[in-house]
Amino acid sequence: MNDTRKFKTVASYSDPTMARITAAMLCENGIPASAFGYDSSYPSLGFARNIEVKVNEEDYDAAMELIAATEKSDNA
């Protein structure tokens, strides 16, 4: 079976913990998500690259709305 799903980045972090928290929040709300870019052969250089949270292309809009709503409530 050829899987042709495309992924879109919904958030980018320099902190692996924040990336994992965002991916977990999306998953808990029914949007499959994963963090990419924090696994490295050189963990001490991890700060130099962004860690991207990605979702399936069809979930992009819902994910962005959920992230925006979460950020708004965090800033309230």
C-alpha positions as CSV (number, residue, x, y, z in Angstrom):
1,M,0.0,0.0,0.0
2,N,1.4,3.4,-1.0
3,D,0.8,6.0,1.7
4,T,0.7,9.4,0.0
5,R,-0.3,11.5,3.1
6,K,1.4,14.8,3.3
7,F,2.4,16.5,6.6
8,K,2.3,20.2,7.4
9,T,4.2,22.0,10.2
10,V,1.9,23.7,12.7
11,A,4.5,24.8,15.2
12,S,8.3,25.1,15.6
13,Y,10.3,25.2,18.8
14,S,13.8,25.2,20.0
15,D,12.8,23.5,23.2
16,P,12.0,19.7,22.8
17,T,9.7,19.7,25.8
18,M,7.4,22.4,24.3
19,A,7.3,20.5,21.0
20,R,6.3,17.3,22.8
21,I,3.7,19.1,24.9
22,T,2.1,20.7,21.8
23,A,2.1,17.3,19.9
24,A,0.5,15.6,23.0
25,M,-2.1,18.3,23.3
26,L,-3.1,17.9,19.6
27,C,-3.2,14.1,20.0
28,E,-5.4,14.4,23.1
29,N,-7.8,16.5,21.0
30,G,-8.1,13.9,18.2
31,I,-5.4,15.4,15.9
32,P,-2.6,13.0,15.2
33,A,0.7,14.9,15.6
34,S,4.4,14.3,16.0
35,A,7.5,16.3,16.8
36,F,10.4,16.0,14.3
37,G,14.0,17.2,14.6
38,Y,14.9,16.6,18.2
39,D,16.6,13.3,17.7
40,S,20.2,13.9,16.9
41,S,23.6,12.1,17.0
42,Y,24.8,15.3,18.5
43,P,22.4,16.2,21.4
44,S,24.5,19.0,22.6
45,L,23.8,20.8,19.3
46,G,20.0,20.3,19.6
47,F,19.5,24.0,20.5
48,A,20.7,25.0,17.0
49,R,17.8,23.4,15.1
50,N,14.1,23.9,15.3
51,I,11.9,21.0,16.3
52,E,8.8,21.0,14.2
53,V,5.3,19.7,15.2
54,K,3.6,18.2,12.2
55,V,0.1,17.0,11.4
56,N,-1.6,15.4,8.4
57,E,-2.3,18.0,5.8
58,E,-6.1,17.5,6.2
59,D,-5.8,18.3,10.0
60,Y,-3.8,21.5,9.5
61,D,-6.6,24.0,9.9
62,A,-8.1,22.3,13.0
63,A,-4.6,22.1,14.5
64,M,-3.9,25.7,13.9
65,E,-7.2,26.7,15.5
66,L,-6.5,24.6,18.5
67,I,-3.0,25.9,19.0
68,A,-4.2,29.5,18.6
69,A,-7.0,28.9,21.2
70,T,-4.5,27.4,23.6
71,E,-2.1,30.2,23.2
72,K,-4.9,32.8,23.7
73,S,-6.0,31.0,27.0
74,D,-2.4,30.8,28.2
75,N,-2.0,34.6,27.7
76,A,-5.3,35.5,29.4
